[in-house]
Amino acid sequence: RKEVEQDPGPFNVPEGATVAFNCTYSNSASQSFFWYRQDCRKEPKLLMSVYSSGNEDGRFTAQLNRASQYISLLIRDSKLSDSATYLCVVNRDDKIIFGKGTRLHILP
Amino acid sequence: ETGVTQTPRHLVMGMTNKKSLKCEQHLGHNAMYWYKQSAKKPLELMFVYSLEERVENNSVPSRFSPECPNSSHLFLHLHTLQPEDSALYLCASSQEGGQSFNYGYTFGSGTRLTVV
């Protein structure tokens, strides 16, 4: 079993809709969690950290469920510019593990 | 323009060539990383330098040779590569220590390498 798993998608979502995807991690000792965004043929960029209490940044909400060992990303009122690959990143003992990413296509 | 600059952006090299990738960070970070991103695979960590010392080498073939002359610069020297080494090579930096990774990594734009 991979340490960090994501549904590769693609998720095809109409503009304005709400979309959510999860990332599961296998090691309960994982300490910190992040969502990165990667546009086609570009470098990954930090979208947001994920805190235990859940956190929101504009249209984006991230949540952590330690009991079930997953993190989630919710995007409200999706925009065409949200089309990208979203990478789940887990930090365990200063080892950084990236998921394969979930591809999101926002449809006009 | 990010705080991490990589050159060249694109590189085509033959299997007998020797080339180097360069990474420079202007963020005052104390750790730098080389990652490889192949199609349909997750990012693969290759090398980690913390305070200019190599702290991790993830079983990378010796045809890849990193160099970190100071905390702002990182090189990846390439020689006798194989076509399967074609990939996007990303440099990243971070501030190590304590909970500092909570600020995440900053990636460079990458070098897209094609080995012919």
Contacts between the chains, C-beta under 8 A, distances in Angstrom:
chain1	res1	chain2	res2	distance
A	4	B	42	7.7
A	32	B	99	7.7
A	32	B	101	6.4
A	32	B	102	5.9
A	34	B	104	5.6
A	36	B	104	7.7
A	41	B	88	7.8
A	41	B	112	7.6
A	42	B	109	6.9
A	42	B	110	7.8
A	43	B	2	7.4
A	43	B	90	5.7
A	43	B	107	3.9
A	43	B	108	6.2
A	43	B	109	5.2
A	43	B	110	5.3
A	44	B	43	7.3
A	44	B	90	7.6
A	44	B	105	7.9
A	44	B	107	5.4
A	45	B	107	6.9
A	46	B	104	4.0
A	46	B	105	7.0
A	46	B	106	7.6
A	49	B	102	5.9
A	49	B	104	6.9
A	87	B	42	8.0
A	87	B	43	7.5
A	89	B	104	7.8
A	91	B	101	5.4
A	94	B	96	7.8
A	94	B	101	7.1
A	96	B	45	7.0
A	96	B	101	7.4
A	96	B	105	7.3
A	98	B	42	4.8
A	98	B	43	4.2
A	99	B	42	6.2
A	100	B	40	7.5
A	100	B	41	7.0
A	100	B	42	4.6
A	101	B	42	7.4
